[in-house]
Amino acid sequence: MGREDDRIKVLIAEDVPSLRLVIVRLLTEWGFEAIPCGDGLAAQEALAKPNGPRIAILDWVMPHKSGPEVCEWITNELNTFVYTIILTGKTKQDDLFAGLTAGAHAYITKPADPEELHARLKVGLRFVNYEAELAQKNEELQRYATQMELLAEERAKQLVHADRMVTLGTMSAGIAHEINNSTALLSGNVQTLQKFWPVMEKAMREAAQPNEENFQLNFILEEVPNVLTGMRSGIVRISKIVKSLKTYAHRGATNEQEATQINDCIHSALDLCENALKRTTSIELHLAEDLPAVLAAPQQIEQVFVNMIVNACDSIRPTGPGVITITTTQRSGDVIICFEDTGEGIPPDVLEKIWDPFYTTKGIGKGTGLGLSISLGILESHGGTYHAENRSQGGARFNLTLPAMETDT
């Protein structure tokens, strides 16, 4: 829009056929698409159509509705901008003021001078282009405002989540403390029983006589060691849960950076993603054993890894069972974490867009487009880098890099 060869539609409403025909011929020569009509009602119908004319040349005096009346209708009822030019034989200043007050942008006295009409049309075309550009800018601003609102909501959710994590962390610390006290008592008693059981067993066997009435005693002598072993295993399991609760409480209470083992974060993220993984995905781990620590907030790094794993699962699910391979290595003072999957991969035309806020390839209601953007922010806040690509054998590969902590030598 904005060039005459774009065939801009121009309405010519004139009840004199010969004059209407002359103006139509001129409009065609100048590269416009002429929309002729002979009265005011027909002019309104043409202007109200989708993609209707955005420049209108209106005779002042027409059947049904005059030019100024059509101008008033455009101003008050039509939601689209139309640049209007009044054709009139009136020359009194009051009449001209009345036409402009009705909403006309310009007027031309009859008989219309072709050069003046052409000049007025060029001015009108600039107005129409300005209005179109303004509408586009307003649409972009509205879209941007909507995105900022969504981003603000997401950030607010993160703050609420962080607050809940602090609360749950405090609760977890208290629960872990209470369980730990009870577990310590049970563990001490079981250890005592296991320590003295050989003595008790020897005495009971020496006192027992081999007859049918001693069947229960023989059963006890055989099963008590198994029971004590089971109790000991249960206590170890509870202790492991308590340790996890303490770790959770510590991480939930702060996002301060500390010496962090990336392999531990990967195992924690896999535990969190257990439900998503068990349906269609298997995991292959190739984790370097001598990996140095990184200075990081463990919970935030786990959030990044969870997002990588969940996205890989979503990519694999449409194609059936697949594999996620996670590899950690060290290179030039950096820790490299590689996530590979056998899913659908990333379309080449969107590969560079996946880190943008609100960009998502998932269906409506299945993704906000913020997961990778937030992950990118976390990585950058830790001095890390990222790279995404498609694997030659299918699926996607994400390489994340975090600087290793310097060790004293």
N, C-alpha and C positions, 0 to 999 in steps of 0.2 A: 504494500500500500504506500502511496506517496508519489508514484509516477503515473503519467497519463496513460501509458500503455498497459497499466494494470486493469483497465476497464472499470473504473469507478462508476457506480450507478448514480445517476443524477435524475431526480424527478422533475418533470416540467408539467405543471398544472396550468393550463391555459384553455379558456373556452372558445377562443377564436381559432378554428382549424388551420388557417393559412399561417398565422403567427406561430402556432405550435409546431407546424411542420418545418418552418424556417429554423426555429431553435433546435429541434431534433437533429436537423442536418448539421448545424454548427457543432453541436455536442459530439456527434459521431466523427466529424472531421478532427476535433480536438482530442479524440481518443477516449471519450467517455461512453458509457452505456446509457442511452436515454430511455427513461421510463415515462411515456406520455400519458396524460389523462385530461379529461375535460371539465371536471368539477371538483369541489372541495371534498366531498365524501369519498370519491374515488382516490383522491390524493391521500387521505387518511388510511384507507385500506392498503394502499401500496406501501406506505411508510411503516405500517404496523406488521408487515410480513417479516418473518425471519430473514436476516441478511438483506433487508430492504435498503432503499437509497438512504445515503447519509448526507446528501446535499439536495436541497429542494428549491426550485424556482417557482414561486407562487404568484399567480395573477391576483391583484387586489380584489377585483369584482369577478366572482364566479357563481354558478348555480349552487344551491344547497348550502355551501359554506364559503365565506370569503377567505382571502389569503390571511388577513390578521387573525381570523377565527381558527384557521388551521394552525397558525403559529402558537396561539394560546393552548390549543390541544396538545401540540408537541411539548410545550414547556411544562404543562400540568399533568399530562397523562402518559406520554410516551417515555419509557425508561432509557431510551437510547438517544445519544446526542445527534442532532440533525442541524446542519448549517443552512439557514433559510435566507433566500433572497426574494424580496417583494418586487414584482413588476407592477408599475402603476402609472397612470396618467395624472395623478394628483401631484400638485406642486406646492400646495400650501404647507407651511412649516408645521402647523398643528396636526395636519393629516400624517405627515411623515413621522412626527413624534409619536402619534398614536400607533403607527405600524411598528416602530421600534419598541414601544412599551409593550406591545402584544408578544414580543419575543423575536421579531425579525432581527437578523444580524446585519443586513444591508438592504438597500433598495436601488432600483434602476428605473428611471423614468422612460416611458414609452415615447417614441419608438426606441427599442433597445439598441444601443450601439454595440456591435460585436466585440470590439476591442475592450470596452468597459466590462461587458459580460464575461469575457475570457479572463480578465484581470480579477474580477470578483470570484470567479470559480477557482482560480489559483489560490486566492486567500482562503476560500472555504476549504479547499483541499488541505492546506496547512493546518487549519483548525481541526479538521477531522483526524488528521494524522496525530496531532498533539493529544487529542482526546483519546485516541486508541492507545498511544504510548502511556498516557496517564492511567488508563484502565488496566493496562498490563502491569505497570509498576504497582498499582494498588493491589492487584491480585497476588503479585510476588510478595508484597509486604504482608498481606493477609496470610499467605502460606508460611512466610517466615515467622509471623507472630504465633501461628498455630504450632509450628515446630518448637519455638521457644517455650510455649506453654507446656507442650508435652515433655520437653527436656526438663523444665522446672518441676513438673510432677514427678518425673523419674528421679531427679535429684532429691526431692522431698521424700520419696519412698526410700531412697538410700539412707537419708538421715534418720528416718523412722526406724529403718532396719538396723542401723548402727546403734540407735538408742535401745532397741530391743535386745541387741546382742550384748550390750553392757548389762542390762537387767538380767538376761538369761545367764550371762557369765557369772554375775554375783550369786544368782540362785544355784548355779552349777557348783560353784566353789563351796557353798554351804552344804549342798547335798553330798558332794564328794567327801567333805570332812566327816559328816555323820556316818556315811557308809564305811569310810576308811576306819573309823573307830571300832565299828561292829566287826568289820572284817579282821582287824588286828586281833580282837578277842577270839574269834572263831579260829583264825590261823594258829594262834598260840595253843588253843586246846587240842586241835588236830595234831599239831606237832608233838604235843605231850603224849597223846594216845599212840601215835606212831613210834615214839621213843620207847614207851613202856610195853607196847604190845608183844614183842618177843618174849618178855618175862611172863606176862599174863598167859600167853599161848602155851608156854612150856608147862606152867603150873596146871592149867586146865587139862592139858593132854595127860599129864601124870596122874591127875585125880580121876579122869574119866575111865570107865570100864567099857569094853567093846560089847554092847548089847543094843537092842532096838530102842530102848528108852533114851539112849544118848544120841539119837539121830539129830535132834535139833542142836545139841551142843556141837556135834561134828559139822553141821551146816554153818553155825556161827564161826567156828574156827576157820572154815574155808572162805567165808564171805567177808568177814570183817576187814581183812587187808584190802579187798576190792572196794569196800565202802569207804575206807579211809583214803584210798587213792583217788576215788571219785570226788570226795569232799575237798581234797587238796587241789584237784583240777578246777573245781568250781570256785574255790577261793582265788586261785590264780586268774581265772576269767574275770571275777569281780574286781580284782586289783587292776587288771588291764582297763576295765571300763572306768574305774575311778581315775586312773592316770589320764585317760582320754578326756574325762570331764574337767580335770584340772587344766589340761592343755587348752580345752575349749574355753574355760573360764578366763584363762590368761589372755587368749587371743581375742575374745569377745570384749574384753575391757579396754583394749588399746590397739591402735594401728601403728604404733611406733615401730620403726625399723630395727631389726636385730639380726644377728648371725642366723641364717636360715639355710637348712639343707633342702635343696630343690627336690631331691628324690622323695623326702618325707612329704613334701607338699603334693607331689604327684600321687602318692599312695592315699593321702587324705582326700584329694579330689576324686579319686576312683571310688573310695568308700561312699562319698556323697552322691556319686552318679550310679550307684549300684543298680537302682531300679531302672534307669534308662538303658543301661548296658545289657541287662540280662535277657532282654527280649530278642534282639537281632544282632548283637555285636559281641565279638570277642576281642580281648586285649593281648597285644604282644609288647612286652617291656624289654628294653635294652638300656639299662641304667648303669652308667659308669660308677664303679664302687668307690673310686678315689676322687669323687667330685668335690671341689672346694665349696665352702659356704658362700652365700651372697648376702649382702646387707639389704634386708627387705622386710616388709610387713607380711608375715606368713599368710594371714587371712586374705589379704588382697591378692597375693600370688595364687593362692588356691582358687579364688574367684575367677582369675584369668584361665586357669587350667580347666575348671569346671565348664566354663563357656566354650573352650576349645573342644572338650569331650562331647558336650551336648550338641554342638553344631555338627560335629562329625557323625554322631548318631542320627541326627535329622537328615544328613546327606545320604547315609547308608540305607535308612529305613525304606525308601521307595524302591530300591533295587534288590532288596532282600538281605539275607545274612551277609555280614561283612566283617572286616578286621580294622581295628585302630592300633597303629603301632606308635609307641612313644619311646623316643631315644634321647638320652642325655649324654653330652660329651663336653670336653674342655678344649678350648682353642684360643691361644694368644691372650690369656688372662680373662677370657669370657666363658660363661657357662651357656651352652647351646641346648635348647629344648626343642625337639622336633616332633610335631604331631602329624601323622599321615593316616589317611583313611582310604577305603576302597569304594567310596560313594560316587555320587554323580559328578563331582568336580565343580569348578566355578566357571561360568561362561566367560570367555576371554574379554567380552566387551564390558563386563562389570567387575573384573578382577581388581581394578584400581579404586573402585567405588565402595568396596565392602567395609572399609574402615570409616566411611562417612556417617555422621549421625543420621538416624532415621532411614538409612538405606537398608532394605531387606529384600531377599529373594523368596521369603516365605509368604504363604497366603495370608489374606486378611484375617486378623485376629490371632495369628500364630507367631507373630514377632513384632517387636517395636523398632528394630533396626538400631538399637543402642548397645547391644551386648559387645560387639567388636569395638565400637567406638570407646566404650568405657574401659575395655581391656587395653586398648591402645593408650588411653590416658594413664592407666596404672603402670604399664610398661615404661612409658616415657618418664613418669615421675620417679622411677627406679633407675633411670639412666639406660634403659634397655632399648632394643630395636626389634623390628618385626619384618617378616617377608612372607608373602603368600604366593603360591604357584600351583599349577596343575601337574600331577604326575604323568609321565609318559604312558604308564600302564593303567591309567584311570584313577580317579579320585583326586584329592587335594593334599597339599603339604604346607604346613605352617612352621616356619623357623622363628623361634623367639630367642633373643640373646639378652643375658643379664651379666653385668660386670661382676667378676669374682672378687671376694674380699682378699686384700693383700695379707699374706702370712709372714710372720716374723721369721727370719732366717738367721 
